[in-house]
Amino acid sequence: MKNKILWLLMLLITVFGCNADQPAAVFDPDNTGSPTPVVRAIEPARAAFAGVQQLLIKGENFSPDRQRNIVSVNGEVTATLSASGNEMTVVAPLVIGDSLTIRVDVRGAYEPGLFAPYDLKPPFNTFYKFSAEETVLDIAFDNAGNLYALVVAGSDRSIVRFSPDGATRETYARVTVPVGPPSLKMAPGGALMLARKNNRKLYRIPPGGGSTELFVQLPKKVINFDFDSDGALYAGGKGHKLYKVLPDASFQEVADYGDIVIVAVRVVAGYVYLAGFVSEQTPSGVVLQQNIWRHAITVDGVGERLPVLDWTAEIGDAVITSLTLSADGELFIGNDGDDPIFVLRRNGAVAPFLAGLLPGPVIMCSWGDGDFLYYINHLISPPETKIVQLYVGKGGAPYAGRN
């Protein structure tokens, strides 16, 4: 009986199994995939700044659909900005090293395109390291790319000038009044302007160096200032006022900031940008409410105060130390937090620049020539002050004081 049943089962399997639909083969030996991508060259040649600089990759068999191209180094995938069949523009992967291999994968191709060797450099370096006795309060640039640093060493205060490559250092002028950060700007015509520490006075050093001369005394204390395209400067500070000072040293109050202390001023494209704070004493200590605003410059002074960024709500308690803008209108914000530079994009998004990578804090920052931003990095323990040169991949907004 058992043998008869087994015989019937085998017969059914044979009959119906042979007629069942078979699944498609997982591997099609006739499908060779899309053509393998080939990388012929990368610009800039040999090396780029990791995480920031754009790379132009040239070759064949790329996808015109940029999202089908995957560019990576050591598994770190980067953004593809544009693509055609034989060129791609990408951001250099945030991988630092020498003799790396750039890998290009195209969806549908079975093999990647490889390019080696290629170097990806850190996007920042030390422009100049000062002695343990020296503290740098502010920096400024002239049109030739020379960097001017306000340096304090004990009771000695001086303006030091560096060549564009940082190789040459010379004393440009002695400062004969107390000064404090932030307090140095290049003025139209080649003069340097200084704000006296916790004071109402602004001083001027003539082109070529020389003695420190009183330029103007304002009714309230000033911390920071900047110039517009007509040579007027806008100054604010602990006096809770914004002043406009003309080249002949006449001035007017153009905005009342109430209880707000103005800590940073930057004038760009017909607007005055300001950062400031209100302090509140609480049982746990002093709490700062920090914001960034701007005013349109008008014939009579400035327009209404407009909000730009609620720093405390968006970022937290890191203290704003400086403001500057790129040529394409993005706001770079220096601070004393773990991520020492934040960027406010034109679409309103705000995020750290190279999160977790930059040495902080930022005491003051200023754009030099080209695509480099410079900032003062000061550590207390152990004491160390240096100027950091940071590749940003774009130039700074025009600075009227250098003209």
Legacy VTK file of the C-alpha trace (Angstrom):
# vtk DataFile Version 3.0
C-alpha trace
ASCII
DATASET POLYDATA
POINTS 403 float
0.000 0.000 0.000
2.762 2.391 0.957
4.586 1.713 -2.302
1.440 2.509 -4.284
1.004 5.851 -2.528
4.660 6.837 -3.090
4.325 5.896 -6.762
1.257 8.165 -7.148
3.043 11.117 -5.438
6.012 10.808 -7.731
3.721 10.719 -10.749
1.904 13.904 -9.655
5.198 15.747 -9.037
6.489 14.726 -12.429
3.338 15.774 -14.295
2.549 19.048 -12.537
6.149 20.033 -11.693
7.160 20.021 -15.313
4.280 22.321 -16.247
4.808 24.857 -13.437
6.041 28.377 -14.389
9.737 28.774 -13.654
11.035 32.023 -12.004
13.251 34.337 -14.050
16.952 33.751 -13.624
18.574 35.987 -10.988
21.643 36.498 -13.169
21.336 37.271 -16.859
24.647 36.336 -18.504
23.776 38.491 -21.515
23.404 41.712 -19.452
26.829 43.343 -19.294
25.546 46.477 -17.515
26.149 50.106 -18.393
29.599 51.087 -19.681
32.224 51.320 -16.951
32.959 54.969 -15.991
36.462 56.155 -16.854
38.175 59.052 -15.039
40.776 60.817 -17.187
41.588 63.890 -15.104
40.550 65.910 -12.035
40.812 69.665 -11.626
42.470 71.082 -9.630
45.254 68.669 -10.448
46.925 66.581 -7.747
45.278 68.121 -4.632
42.288 69.997 -3.215
40.885 71.176 0.120
38.764 68.435 1.693
35.096 69.076 2.382
34.986 72.494 0.705
36.669 72.796 -2.689
34.857 71.789 -5.855
36.374 69.156 -8.120
35.833 68.942 -11.880
36.051 65.257 -12.857
36.629 64.580 -16.556
36.220 61.253 -18.334
33.639 59.079 -20.051
30.508 57.080 -19.334
29.136 59.277 -16.552
25.385 59.641 -16.177
23.814 62.988 -17.135
21.508 62.385 -14.169
23.765 63.577 -11.334
21.929 61.419 -8.795
23.044 58.246 -10.596
26.720 59.140 -10.057
28.342 58.301 -6.725
31.756 59.799 -5.928
33.593 58.638 -2.819
36.934 58.292 -1.055
37.412 55.571 1.553
33.639 55.080 1.636
32.954 58.772 2.280
30.388 59.819 -0.350
30.231 63.455 -1.427
27.655 65.638 -3.149
27.492 65.683 -6.955
26.564 69.218 -8.008
26.233 68.737 -11.776
26.936 66.061 -14.366
27.077 65.280 -18.068
28.314 62.252 -19.956
31.945 63.299 -19.682
32.172 65.806 -16.780
31.056 66.028 -13.180
31.368 68.749 -10.552
31.481 67.531 -6.971
32.533 68.793 -3.546
35.829 67.258 -2.436
35.062 64.479 0.074
35.780 65.289 3.711
38.660 62.836 3.919
42.161 64.108 4.646
45.157 62.228 3.324
47.807 61.758 0.647
47.787 59.366 -2.335
44.069 58.666 -2.048
41.905 56.957 -4.658
38.858 58.795 -6.028
36.115 56.275 -6.839
33.289 56.975 -9.301
30.325 54.594 -9.432
27.471 54.930 -11.921
24.248 53.095 -11.215
23.872 50.285 -13.711
27.625 49.880 -14.279
29.214 46.798 -12.707
32.673 48.323 -12.239
33.751 51.710 -10.796
36.067 54.257 -12.340
39.178 54.880 -10.217
41.628 57.772 -10.158
44.839 57.818 -8.104
46.857 59.220 -6.531
45.078 62.324 -5.290
45.675 64.409 -2.136
42.959 65.963 -0.003
44.356 68.644 2.296
42.922 70.061 5.525
40.844 73.145 4.649
42.590 75.200 7.336
46.133 75.823 8.517
48.015 78.099 10.906
48.877 81.340 9.124
50.935 82.559 12.084
51.486 81.392 15.673
52.311 84.041 18.257
54.442 83.743 21.362
52.840 82.871 24.704
53.259 86.502 25.824
51.343 87.918 22.847
47.582 88.303 22.483
45.921 89.300 19.197
42.773 91.403 19.501
41.769 91.964 15.875
42.937 91.695 12.274
42.373 93.648 9.059
43.554 93.516 5.427
44.601 96.106 2.883
44.031 95.910 -0.871
47.463 94.340 -1.419
46.554 91.360 0.778
48.755 92.373 3.708
47.367 91.369 7.093
47.410 93.811 10.020
47.139 92.445 13.557
46.524 94.391 16.755
48.949 92.711 19.170
49.256 93.216 22.934
52.260 91.929 24.904
52.283 93.166 28.483
52.103 96.948 28.325
53.215 97.019 24.688
50.507 97.556 22.067
51.319 97.584 18.380
50.033 97.034 14.878
51.971 94.227 13.207
51.905 93.808 9.429
52.318 90.437 7.712
53.005 89.824 4.046
50.234 87.940 2.186
52.069 84.614 2.610
52.785 85.221 6.303
56.538 84.936 5.780
57.350 88.535 6.733
56.390 90.219 10.004
57.117 93.861 10.822
55.937 96.425 13.345
53.748 98.874 11.456
52.796 101.291 14.254
52.844 101.651 18.037
49.459 102.095 19.700
49.559 104.617 22.533
46.047 104.127 23.934
44.365 101.101 25.579
42.409 99.068 23.071
40.197 96.016 23.314
38.599 93.460 21.023
37.095 93.924 18.549
38.676 97.218 17.585
40.613 97.356 14.307
39.395 98.224 10.793
41.015 99.371 7.585
39.669 102.830 6.713
39.283 104.380 3.245
42.544 105.809 1.936
44.765 103.332 3.774
44.389 104.548 7.363
43.642 102.199 10.255
40.848 102.908 12.739
40.825 101.734 16.359
38.220 101.696 19.111
39.526 102.416 22.611
38.664 99.718 25.138
35.327 100.292 26.901
35.342 103.905 25.792
33.629 106.447 23.552
36.720 107.294 21.500
37.781 106.160 18.040
41.403 106.619 16.989
43.135 106.769 13.631
46.587 105.673 12.455
47.551 107.436 9.193
48.524 105.526 6.038
52.061 104.183 6.305
51.970 104.099 10.119
52.643 106.820 12.630
51.158 108.080 15.872
47.708 107.222 17.196
45.405 110.212 16.624
41.991 110.892 18.161
39.377 110.800 15.390
36.059 111.246 17.231
34.534 111.014 20.687
30.988 109.673 20.714
28.350 110.160 23.430
28.244 106.443 24.326
30.725 103.564 24.531
31.704 101.746 21.334
32.799 98.143 20.807
32.670 97.594 17.042
32.272 99.557 13.790
32.444 99.271 10.016
32.522 101.499 6.900
30.062 102.041 4.072
30.896 102.838 0.439
30.745 106.612 1.104
33.416 106.470 3.810
30.993 106.828 6.720
31.325 104.406 9.606
28.615 102.846 11.764
29.544 102.185 15.388
27.817 100.584 18.349
28.613 99.008 21.687
27.769 99.158 25.380
26.082 102.516 24.900
23.100 100.730 23.262
23.153 103.191 20.357
24.084 102.929 16.698
25.975 105.958 15.389
26.828 107.084 11.887
30.140 108.968 11.706
31.060 110.910 8.564
34.647 111.298 7.238
34.801 114.801 8.784
34.097 113.232 12.236
30.582 114.676 12.488
28.094 112.085 13.696
24.465 111.314 14.421
22.567 108.681 16.349
20.661 106.568 13.838
19.179 103.796 16.014
18.391 103.201 19.679
18.986 99.623 20.849
17.519 99.996 24.325
19.138 97.450 26.664
20.990 95.644 23.863
24.798 95.621 23.820
26.083 95.687 20.222
29.112 93.402 19.819
29.609 93.134 16.044
28.944 95.436 13.070
29.341 94.701 9.362
28.245 96.926 6.463
27.536 95.199 3.134
25.586 96.181 0.008
23.595 98.996 1.567
22.824 97.216 4.842
24.219 97.418 8.371
24.338 93.996 10.042
24.621 93.880 13.827
24.906 91.228 16.527
24.013 92.000 20.107
22.740 90.644 23.377
20.627 91.399 26.423
21.911 89.930 29.692
19.681 88.672 32.498
20.767 87.694 35.984
19.215 84.382 37.059
19.798 82.130 40.114
22.058 79.959 37.945
24.050 82.913 36.598
23.973 85.434 33.759
21.951 84.393 30.715
22.430 86.069 27.325
19.679 86.511 24.740
21.564 87.004 21.469
20.242 88.106 18.093
21.400 89.360 14.708
19.617 92.201 12.919
20.085 94.459 9.936
19.119 97.973 8.848
18.866 99.312 5.313
21.025 102.416 4.878
18.910 105.422 3.923
19.565 109.060 3.054
18.603 110.109 6.570
20.377 107.302 8.429
19.036 103.754 8.576
15.665 102.071 8.219
13.879 99.974 10.794
15.604 97.164 12.649
14.841 93.847 10.933
15.484 90.414 12.470
18.016 88.168 10.726
18.629 85.337 13.218
17.504 84.515 16.751
20.865 83.065 17.723
19.864 81.902 21.195
16.816 80.030 19.915
18.573 78.467 16.914
22.075 77.805 18.264
22.185 78.170 22.049
24.530 79.884 24.491
27.735 80.126 22.416
28.749 83.797 22.422
28.859 85.645 19.088
32.220 87.329 18.520
32.146 88.485 14.884
30.165 88.788 11.659
31.223 88.751 8.030
29.540 87.989 4.713
30.587 86.108 1.601
30.344 87.540 -1.897
27.167 85.534 -2.529
25.420 86.911 0.562
25.919 84.162 3.137
26.498 85.305 6.724
29.471 83.780 8.567
29.180 84.029 12.346
32.218 83.590 14.609
31.615 82.408 18.167
33.241 80.782 21.198
31.387 77.440 20.933
32.500 73.957 19.923
31.654 74.785 16.298
33.326 78.203 16.059
31.825 79.283 12.711
28.189 79.018 11.677
26.828 79.944 8.252
23.411 81.451 7.637
22.506 80.473 4.071
20.407 82.641 1.789
17.495 80.221 2.152
17.454 80.801 5.927
19.136 77.534 6.925
21.874 77.859 9.556
24.510 75.213 10.265
28.126 74.846 11.407
30.803 75.302 8.782
32.752 72.014 8.709
31.058 70.735 11.858
33.392 69.308 14.479
36.535 70.056 12.467
37.613 73.669 13.068
39.737 74.753 16.044
37.930 77.279 18.220
37.070 79.626 19.648
36.929 82.409 17.060
37.869 85.788 18.530
37.541 87.758 15.305
37.405 86.869 11.600
38.032 88.750 8.371
38.121 87.830 4.705
41.429 88.218 2.924
41.948 88.153 -0.813
40.519 85.219 -2.716
38.668 82.333 -1.108
40.263 82.416 2.361
38.757 83.535 5.644
41.157 84.351 8.483
40.334 84.195 12.158
41.992 84.621 15.541
42.075 81.474 17.653
43.017 82.061 21.288
43.390 79.355 23.933
43.761 80.154 27.626
45.320 76.953 28.966
47.942 76.505 27.797
48.097 80.056 26.429
48.253 80.047 22.643
47.214 82.582 20.038
47.309 81.982 16.313
45.750 83.257 13.112
44.007 80.480 11.215
43.687 80.559 7.426
40.479 78.805 6.347
39.615 77.866 2.774
35.925 78.644 2.222
35.653 78.149 -1.531
34.286 81.636 -2.158
35.359 85.225 -1.715
34.161 87.724 0.835
31.693 90.531 0.216
33.321 93.796 -0.877
34.766 95.706 2.066
34.371 99.433 1.570
37.107 100.338 4.051
39.817 98.945 1.796
38.974 101.300 -1.084
LINES 1 404
403 0 1 2 3 4 5 6 7 8 9 10 11 12 13 14 15 16 17 18 19 20 21 22 23 24 25 26 27 28 29 30 31 32 33 34 35 36 37 38 39 40 41 42 43 44 45 46 47 48 49 50 51 52 53 54 55 56 57 58 59 60 61 62 63 64 65 66 67 68 69 70 71 72 73 74 75 76 77 78 79 80 81 82 83 84 85 86 87 88 89 90 91 92 93 94 95 96 97 98 99 100 101 102 103 104 105 106 107 108 109 110 111 112 113 114 115 116 117 118 119 120 121 122 123 124 125 126 127 128 129 130 131 132 133 134 135 136 137 138 139 140 141 142 143 144 145 146 147 148 149 150 151 152 153 154 155 156 157 158 159 160 161 162 163 164 165 166 167 168 169 170 171 172 173 174 175 176 177 178 179 180 181 182 183 184 185 186 187 188 189 190 191 192 193 194 195 196 197 198 199 200 201 202 203 204 205 206 207 208 209 210 211 212 213 214 215 216 217 218 219 220 221 222 223 224 225 226 227 228 229 230 231 232 233 234 235 236 237 238 239 240 241 242 243 244 245 246 247 248 249 250 251 252 253 254 255 256 257 258 259 260 261 262 263 264 265 266 267 268 269 270 271 272 273 274 275 276 277 278 279 280 281 282 283 284 285 286 287 288 289 290 291 292 293 294 295 296 297 298 299 300 301 302 303 304 305 306 307 308 309 310 311 312 313 314 315 316 317 318 319 320 321 322 323 324 325 326 327 328 329 330 331 332 333 334 335 336 337 338 339 340 341 342 343 344 345 346 347 348 349 350 351 352 353 354 355 356 357 358 359 360 361 362 363 364 365 366 367 368 369 370 371 372 373 374 375 376 377 378 379 380 381 382 383 384 385 386 387 388 389 390 391 392 393 394 395 396 397 398 399 400 401 402
